[in-house]
Amino acid sequence: MSNGTQTSPKAVTRAFTTTAVLSIAALALAGCGEEDPREAENPQENVDTDGAEDQGVTSDEIAENEDDEQVADLAEIETEVWESSLEQESVSITMAAGLERGHELFGYAPEFFEGDDEGFELSVTGELEGDAATELNYSPDFQVLTFGDDTFQSVEAFVFDYEAQVPPEVEPEVDAEALSAALSAEGEWVDVSDAEPAVPRTPDALLELLRAEVTETLDVDSLAELDLDSSLDTRDGQNVWVYSNEDVELAVLADEGSPQLMGLRLPGEDQDLEVTVTDWDEAETPEEPEDEAVIDDEQLQGILSDLV
């Protein structure tokens, strides 16, 4: 401690409660190709082949049937895009943006970071509401594993949350390096099942966050209110409808009955928010850690008691 006076674990609890630290760590401390010959006869309008060719898909492989050549009216499918996505079994989602956006979304202040990295990348993969794994590149080995009601955070992530989200005017009760060493000696994962997450734990949580981010960023109730161009492209080897202007892009699976989200771009002050969605109903689920690798709440409180 900074003043050399011994403090009880309950004092640590009160300090973090009064400063309203929203990190998982703080809450745990608080007790918890060729030209297509068909074009001469059936030219396709508004077909953007750049993305397809980047994936090795030539223009004559886009829109292989007549139905796919017609891009759906966004106003008619926009609600269904989110609802259909949330009805699927599993998916992998990657989101990247600048540090300012990370601060707004997760509470990690940009001034905490050093070095040349000026952005973040968050990935969530697994079952929509079940077993899933979250990774964040803010720190090596920043991982969160979710299995039903049980959530485990890697020691590295736990310590990062503790250190990054303590307000600068608050003197930390426990040294971050000492905390990391003490936790690592007991296990690889910290049980944070009862804590409020700083980052989305499951794909459905991330989808809901993105849905809200669209309306908040653009100050509209619907993307259909904007003047967006429409085109046909391919993403992840599938035909997609793309709705875009210079600031915004929404890509959805070219299927009126089930138009899942495939990509999203939203403007940002320092860097655009870019979202890539893949592996619908094919995403892998993580393996639950062994009991001996998990630090439960009782163990955590004992470790904290020894450190203060």
C-alpha positions as a Markdown table, in Angstrom:
| # | Residue | x | y | z |
|---|---|---|---|---|
| 1 | Met | 0.0 | 0.0 | 0.0 |
| 2 | Ser | 1.1 | 3.6 | -0.7 |
| 3 | Asn | 0.9 | 4.8 | 2.9 |
| 4 | Gly | 2.5 | 1.8 | 4.5 |
| 5 | Thr | -0.6 | 1.0 | 6.6 |
| 6 | Gln | -2.2 | -2.4 | 6.5 |
| 7 | Thr | -5.6 | -2.4 | 4.9 |
| 8 | Ser | -8.2 | -5.2 | 5.0 |
| 9 | Pro | -9.8 | -6.7 | 1.9 |
| 10 | Lys | -13.0 | -5.0 | 2.8 |
| 11 | Ala | -11.2 | -1.6 | 2.5 |
| 12 | Val | -10.2 | -2.6 | -1.1 |
| 13 | Thr | -13.9 | -3.4 | -1.7 |
| 14 | Arg | -15.0 | 0.0 | -0.5 |
| 15 | Ala | -12.4 | 1.9 | -2.6 |
| 16 | Phe | -13.5 | 0.2 | -5.8 |
| 17 | Thr | -17.2 | 0.6 | -5.1 |
| 18 | Thr | -16.9 | 4.4 | -4.5 |
| 19 | Thr | -15.0 | 5.0 | -7.7 |
| 20 | Ala | -17.5 | 3.0 | -9.8 |
| 21 | Val | -14.8 | 1.0 | -11.6 |
| 22 | Leu | -16.7 | -0.9 | -14.3 |
| 23 | Ser | -14.1 | -3.5 | -15.1 |
| 24 | Ile | -14.5 | -7.2 | -14.5 |
| 25 | Ala | -11.5 | -7.1 | -12.2 |
| 26 | Ala | -13.0 | -4.4 | -10.0 |
| 27 | Leu | -16.3 | -6.0 | -9.7 |
| 28 | Ala | -14.6 | -9.3 | -8.7 |
| 29 | Leu | -12.7 | -7.4 | -6.1 |
| 30 | Ala | -16.1 | -6.1 | -4.8 |
| 31 | Gly | -17.1 | -9.7 | -3.8 |
| 32 | Cys | -17.9 | -11.3 | -7.0 |
| 33 | Gly | -10.8 | -13.7 | -64.2 |
| 34 | Glu | -12.4 | -13.8 | -68.1 |
| 35 | Glu | -15.3 | -11.6 | -69.1 |
| 36 | Asp | -18.6 | -13.3 | -68.5 |
| 37 | Pro | -20.2 | -14.2 | -71.8 |
| 38 | Arg | -23.6 | -13.8 | -70.3 |
| 39 | Glu | -23.1 | -10.0 | -69.8 |
| 40 | Ala | -23.8 | -9.4 | -73.5 |
| 41 | Glu | -27.3 | -10.7 | -73.1 |
| 42 | Asn | -28.0 | -10.1 | -69.4 |
| 43 | Pro | -25.7 | -7.3 | -68.2 |
| 44 | Gln | -25.6 | -7.0 | -64.4 |
| 45 | Glu | -26.0 | -3.5 | -63.1 |
| 46 | Asn | -24.3 | -2.3 | -59.9 |
| 47 | Val | -22.1 | -5.3 | -59.6 |
| 48 | Asp | -19.0 | -4.7 | -57.6 |
| 49 | Thr | -16.4 | -7.4 | -58.3 |
| 50 | Asp | -13.5 | -5.9 | -56.5 |
| 51 | Gly | -14.2 | -7.7 | -53.3 |
| 52 | Ala | -14.9 | -11.0 | -55.1 |
| 53 | Glu | -11.6 | -10.9 | -57.1 |
| 54 | Asp | -9.7 | -10.3 | -53.9 |
| 55 | Gln | -11.0 | -13.6 | -52.7 |
| 56 | Gly | -10.2 | -15.4 | -56.0 |
| 57 | Val | -13.8 | -15.3 | -57.2 |
| 58 | Thr | -14.2 | -14.1 | -60.7 |
| 59 | Ser | -17.1 | -11.9 | -61.9 |
| 60 | Asp | -18.7 | -14.8 | -63.8 |
| 61 | Glu | -19.2 | -16.6 | -60.5 |
| 62 | Ile | -21.2 | -13.8 | -59.0 |
| 63 | Ala | -25.0 | -14.1 | -59.1 |
| 64 | Glu | -25.2 | -17.5 | -60.7 |
| 65 | Asn | -29.0 | -17.4 | -60.7 |
| 66 | Glu | -31.4 | -14.7 | -61.7 |
| 67 | Asp | -32.8 | -14.2 | -58.3 |
| 68 | Asp | -29.4 | -13.2 | -56.8 |
| 69 | Glu | -28.9 | -10.6 | -59.5 |
| 70 | Gln | -31.6 | -8.4 | -57.9 |
| 71 | Val | -30.5 | -6.6 | -54.8 |
| 72 | Ala | -33.2 | -6.4 | -52.2 |
| 73 | Asp | -34.6 | -3.1 | -51.0 |
| 74 | Leu | -32.9 | -2.4 | -47.8 |
| 75 | Ala | -36.0 | -0.9 | -46.2 |
| 76 | Glu | -37.7 | -4.2 | -46.6 |
| 77 | Ile | -35.0 | -6.4 | -45.1 |
| 78 | Glu | -33.1 | -4.3 | -42.6 |
| 79 | Thr | -35.0 | -5.5 | -39.5 |
| 80 | Glu | -34.8 | -9.1 | -40.8 |
| 81 | Val | -31.0 | -8.8 | -41.1 |
| 82 | Trp | -30.6 | -8.5 | -37.3 |
| 83 | Glu | -33.4 | -10.8 | -36.4 |
| 84 | Ser | -32.2 | -13.6 | -38.8 |
| 85 | Ser | -28.7 | -13.2 | -37.5 |
| 86 | Leu | -29.7 | -13.6 | -33.9 |
| 87 | Glu | -31.7 | -16.8 | -34.8 |
| 88 | Gln | -28.6 | -18.7 | -36.0 |
| 89 | Glu | -26.6 | -21.3 | -34.1 |
| 90 | Ser | -23.1 | -20.0 | -34.2 |
| 91 | Val | -20.8 | -17.5 | -35.9 |
| 92 | Ser | -17.4 | -15.7 | -35.8 |
| 93 | Ile | -17.3 | -11.9 | -35.6 |
| 94 | Thr | -14.3 | -9.6 | -35.8 |
| 95 | Met | -14.5 | -5.9 | -35.0 |
| 96 | Ala | -11.7 | -3.4 | -35.4 |
| 97 | Ala | -11.6 | 0.3 | -34.7 |
| 98 | Gly | -9.5 | 3.1 | -33.1 |
| 99 | Leu | -8.7 | 3.4 | -29.4 |
| 100 | Glu | -11.2 | 6.2 | -28.9 |
| 101 | Arg | -13.9 | 3.9 | -30.1 |
| 102 | Gly | -12.6 | 1.2 | -27.7 |
| 103 | His | -12.8 | 3.7 | -24.8 |
| 104 | Glu | -16.4 | 4.5 | -25.7 |
| 105 | Leu | -17.4 | 0.8 | -26.1 |
| 106 | Phe | -15.4 | -0.9 | -23.4 |
| 107 | Gly | -14.1 | 1.8 | -21.0 |
| 108 | Tyr | -10.4 | 1.4 | -21.8 |
| 109 | Ala | -8.9 | 4.9 | -21.9 |
| 110 | Pro | -6.6 | 5.5 | -24.9 |
| 111 | Glu | -4.0 | 7.3 | -22.8 |
| 112 | Phe | -3.4 | 4.0 | -21.0 |
| 113 | Phe | -1.8 | 2.5 | -24.1 |
| 114 | Glu | 1.8 | 3.0 | -25.4 |
| 115 | Gly | 3.5 | 2.2 | -28.6 |
| 116 | Asp | 2.5 | 2.3 | -32.3 |
| 117 | Asp | -0.7 | 0.4 | -32.1 |
| 118 | Glu | -3.5 | 3.0 | -32.4 |
| 119 | Gly | -6.4 | 0.6 | -32.7 |
| 120 | Phe | -8.0 | -2.5 | -31.3 |
| 121 | Glu | -9.4 | -5.8 | -32.6 |
| 122 | Leu | -12.0 | -7.8 | -30.9 |
| 123 | Ser | -13.1 | -11.2 | -31.9 |
| 124 | Val | -16.0 | -13.3 | -30.6 |
| 125 | Thr | -16.6 | -16.8 | -31.9 |
| 126 | Gly | -18.9 | -19.7 | -30.9 |
| 127 | Glu | -22.5 | -20.3 | -30.2 |
| 128 | Leu | -24.8 | -17.3 | -30.3 |
| 129 | Glu | -25.9 | -17.6 | -26.7 |
| 130 | Gly | -23.8 | -20.6 | -25.5 |
| 131 | Asp | -20.2 | -21.6 | -25.4 |
| 132 | Ala | -18.1 | -18.9 | -26.9 |
| 133 | Ala | -14.6 | -17.3 | -26.8 |
| 134 | Thr | -13.7 | -13.7 | -26.8 |
| 135 | Glu | -10.2 | -12.3 | -27.6 |
| 136 | Leu | -9.1 | -8.7 | -27.5 |
| 137 | Asn | -5.7 | -7.5 | -28.8 |
| 138 | Tyr | -5.3 | -4.8 | -26.1 |
| 139 | Ser | -3.0 | -7.3 | -24.3 |
| 140 | Pro | -1.4 | -10.6 | -25.2 |
| 141 | Asp | -3.6 | -13.6 | -24.2 |
| 142 | Phe | -6.6 | -11.4 | -23.4 |
| 143 | Gln | -9.3 | -14.0 | -23.4 |
| 144 | Val | -12.7 | -14.6 | -22.0 |
| 145 | Leu | -14.4 | -18.0 | -22.2 |
| 146 | Thr | -18.2 | -18.5 | -21.7 |
| 147 | Phe | -20.0 | -21.7 | -21.0 |
| 148 | Gly | -23.6 | -21.1 | -20.2 |
| 149 | Asp | -23.7 | -19.2 | -16.9 |
| 150 | Asp | -20.0 | -19.7 | -16.3 |
| 151 | Thr | -17.4 | -17.2 | -17.5 |
| 152 | Phe | -13.6 | -17.5 | -17.1 |
| 153 | Gln | -11.2 | -14.7 | -17.8 |
| 154 | Ser | -7.5 | -15.3 | -18.5 |
| 155 | Val | -5.1 | -14.1 | -15.8 |
| 156 | Glu | -3.6 | -11.7 | -18.3 |
| 157 | Ala | -7.1 | -10.2 | -19.1 |
| 158 | Phe | -8.0 | -10.0 | -15.5 |
| 159 | Val | -4.9 | -8.1 | -14.5 |
| 160 | Phe | -5.2 | -5.8 | -17.6 |
| 161 | Asp | -8.8 | -4.9 | -16.6 |
| 162 | Tyr | -7.7 | -4.2 | -13.1 |
| 163 | Glu | -4.8 | -2.0 | -14.2 |
| 164 | Ala | -6.5 | -0.3 | -17.2 |
| 165 | Gln | -9.8 | 0.7 | -15.6 |
| 166 | Val | -8.8 | 2.0 | -12.2 |
| 167 | Pro | -9.3 | 5.8 | -12.4 |
| 168 | Pro | -6.0 | 7.7 | -12.6 |
| 169 | Glu | -6.8 | 9.6 | -9.4 |
| 170 | Val | -7.1 | 6.4 | -7.4 |
| 171 | Glu | -4.0 | 4.8 | -6.0 |
| 172 | Pro | -4.1 | 1.0 | -6.8 |
| 173 | Glu | -4.4 | -1.1 | -3.6 |
| 174 | Val | -2.5 | -4.0 | -5.3 |
| 175 | Asp | 0.5 | -3.7 | -7.6 |
| 176 | Ala | -0.5 | -5.2 | -11.0 |
| 177 | Glu | 2.8 | -7.2 | -11.4 |
| 178 | Ala | 2.4 | -8.7 | -7.9 |
| 179 | Leu | -1.3 | -9.5 | -8.7 |
| 180 | Ser | -0.3 | -11.2 | -11.9 |
| 181 | Ala | 2.4 | -13.3 | -10.3 |
| 182 | Ala | 0.1 | -14.4 | -7.4 |
| 183 | Leu | -2.7 | -15.4 | -9.7 |
| 184 | Ser | -0.4 | -17.2 | -12.2 |
| 185 | Ala | 1.0 | -19.3 | -9.4 |
| 186 | Glu | -2.6 | -20.6 | -8.7 |
| 187 | Gly | -4.1 | -21.1 | -12.1 |
| 188 | Glu | -4.6 | -19.8 | -15.7 |
| 189 | Trp | -8.2 | -18.6 | -15.5 |
| 190 | Val | -10.2 | -16.5 | -13.0 |
| 191 | Asp | -13.9 | -17.3 | -12.5 |
| 192 | Val | -15.7 | -14.0 | -13.2 |
| 193 | Ser | -19.2 | -15.5 | -13.7 |
| 194 | Asp | -20.9 | -12.9 | -11.4 |
| 195 | Ala | -19.0 | -9.9 | -12.8 |
| 196 | Glu | -20.2 | -7.3 | -15.3 |
| 197 | Pro | -18.2 | -7.8 | -18.6 |
| 198 | Ala | -16.2 | -5.0 | -20.1 |
| 199 | Val | -16.3 | -6.7 | -23.5 |
| 200 | Pro | -19.1 | -8.8 | -25.1 |
| 201 | Arg | -18.9 | -12.4 | -23.9 |
| 202 | Thr | -21.0 | -14.1 | -26.7 |
| 203 | Pro | -21.8 | -13.4 | -30.4 |
| 204 | Asp | -25.4 | -12.4 | -29.7 |
| 205 | Ala | -24.1 | -9.7 | -27.2 |
| 206 | Leu | -21.8 | -8.3 | -29.8 |
| 207 | Leu | -24.5 | -8.3 | -32.5 |
| 208 | Glu | -26.8 | -6.4 | -30.1 |
| 209 | Leu | -24.0 | -3.9 | -29.4 |
| 210 | Leu | -23.4 | -3.4 | -33.2 |
| 211 | Arg | -27.1 | -2.9 | -33.8 |
| 212 | Ala | -27.2 | -0.1 | -31.3 |
| 213 | Glu | -24.0 | 1.3 | -32.5 |
| 214 | Val | -25.5 | 1.8 | -36.0 |
| 215 | Thr | -28.3 | 4.1 | -34.8 |
| 216 | Glu | -26.1 | 5.9 | -32.3 |
| 217 | Thr | -23.3 | 6.6 | -34.7 |
| 218 | Leu | -25.4 | 7.7 | -37.6 |
| 219 | Asp | -28.3 | 9.3 | -35.6 |
| 220 | Val | -30.9 | 7.5 | -37.6 |
| 221 | Asp | -33.5 | 4.9 | -36.8 |
| 222 | Ser | -32.8 | 3.0 | -40.0 |
| 223 | Leu | -30.0 | 2.7 | -42.5 |
| 224 | Ala | -32.8 | 2.9 | -45.2 |
| 225 | Glu | -33.1 | 6.6 | -44.3 |
| 226 | Leu | -29.6 | 7.2 | -45.8 |
| 227 | Asp | -28.9 | 7.6 | -49.5 |
| 228 | Leu | -27.0 | 4.3 | -50.0 |
| 229 | Asp | -25.9 | 2.7 | -53.3 |
| 230 | Ser | -26.6 | -1.0 | -53.7 |
| 231 | Ser | -24.5 | -3.6 | -55.3 |
| 232 | Leu | -23.7 | -7.3 | -55.5 |
| 233 | Asp | -20.5 | -8.8 | -54.2 |
| 234 | Thr | -19.1 | -11.9 | -52.5 |
| 235 | Arg | -17.9 | -12.3 | -49.0 |
| 236 | Asp | -16.7 | -15.5 | -47.3 |
| 237 | Gly | -17.4 | -17.3 | -50.6 |
| 238 | Gln | -21.1 | -16.3 | -50.7 |
| 239 | Asn | -23.1 | -13.8 | -52.6 |
| 240 | Val | -23.9 | -10.7 | -50.6 |
| 241 | Trp | -25.9 | -7.5 | -51.1 |
| 242 | Val | -23.9 | -4.4 | -50.2 |
| 243 | Tyr | -25.5 | -1.0 | -49.3 |
| 244 | Ser | -23.0 | 1.8 | -49.0 |
| 245 | Asn | -21.9 | 5.4 | -49.3 |
| 246 | Glu | -18.5 | 7.0 | -48.6 |
| 247 | Asp | -19.0 | 6.6 | -44.8 |
| 248 | Val | -21.1 | 3.5 | -44.3 |
| 249 | Glu | -21.3 | 0.0 | -45.6 |
| 250 | Leu | -23.6 | -2.9 | -44.8 |
| 251 | Ala | -23.2 | -6.3 | -46.3 |
| 252 | Val | -25.8 | -9.0 | -45.9 |
| 253 | Leu | -26.2 | -12.5 | -47.3 |
| 254 | Ala | -28.1 | -12.4 | -50.6 |
| 255 | Asp | -31.1 | -14.3 | -49.2 |
| 256 | Glu | -34.4 | -12.5 | -48.6 |
| 257 | Gly | -35.5 | -15.3 | -46.4 |
| 258 | Ser | -32.4 | -15.3 | -44.2 |
| 259 | Pro | -30.2 | -12.2 | -44.9 |
| 260 | Gln | -27.6 | -12.6 | -42.2 |
| 261 | Leu | -25.1 | -9.9 | -41.5 |
| 262 | Met | -21.8 | -10.4 | -43.3 |
| 263 | Gly | -20.0 | -7.1 | -42.8 |
| 264 | Leu | -20.4 | -3.5 | -41.5 |
| 265 | Arg | -18.4 | -0.3 | -41.6 |
| 266 | Leu | -19.3 | 2.8 | -39.6 |
| 267 | Pro | -17.4 | 6.1 | -39.5 |
| 268 | Gly | -15.2 | 7.1 | -36.6 |
| 269 | Glu | -13.2 | 10.2 | -35.6 |
| 270 | Asp | -9.8 | 8.4 | -35.5 |
| 271 | Gln | -10.6 | 5.2 | -37.5 |
| 272 | Asp | -13.6 | 3.6 | -39.0 |
| 273 | Leu | -15.2 | 0.7 | -37.2 |
| 274 | Glu | -14.9 | -2.4 | -39.4 |
| 275 | Val | -16.8 | -5.6 | -38.8 |
| 276 | Thr | -16.3 | -8.9 | -40.6 |
| 277 | Val | -18.7 | -11.8 | -40.0 |
| 278 | Thr | -18.0 | -15.4 | -41.1 |
| 279 | Asp | -18.7 | -19.1 | -40.3 |
| 280 | Trp | -22.5 | -18.8 | -39.8 |
| 281 | Asp | -23.5 | -22.1 | -38.1 |
| 282 | Glu | -20.0 | -23.4 | -38.6 |
| 283 | Ala | -18.0 | -21.6 | -35.9 |
| 284 | Glu | -16.0 | -23.7 | -33.5 |
| 285 | Thr | -16.7 | -23.7 | -29.8 |
| 286 | Pro | -14.0 | -23.5 | -27.1 |
| 287 | Glu | -13.1 | -26.2 | -24.6 |
| 288 | Glu | -13.9 | -25.5 | -21.0 |
| 289 | Pro | -10.8 | -25.2 | -18.8 |
| 290 | Glu | -10.0 | -27.9 | -16.3 |
| 291 | Asp | -11.0 | -27.3 | -12.7 |
| 292 | Glu | -7.5 | -27.1 | -11.4 |
| 293 | Ala | -6.7 | -24.3 | -13.9 |
| 294 | Val | -9.5 | -22.1 | -12.6 |
| 295 | Ile | -9.2 | -19.7 | -9.7 |
| 296 | Asp | -12.6 | -19.5 | -8.0 |
| 297 | Asp | -13.9 | -16.6 | -5.9 |
| 298 | Glu | -12.8 | -18.0 | -2.6 |
| 299 | Gln | -9.2 | -18.5 | -3.9 |
| 300 | Leu | -9.3 | -15.0 | -5.4 |
| 301 | Gln | -10.2 | -13.3 | -2.1 |
| 302 | Gly | -7.5 | -15.2 | -0.4 |
| 303 | Ile | -4.9 | -14.0 | -2.9 |
| 304 | Leu | -6.1 | -10.4 | -2.5 |
| 305 | Ser | -5.9 | -10.7 | 1.3 |
| 306 | Asp | -2.3 | -11.8 | 1.1 |
| 307 | Leu | -1.4 | -8.9 | -1.2 |
| 308 | Val | -3.0 | -6.1 | 0.9 |
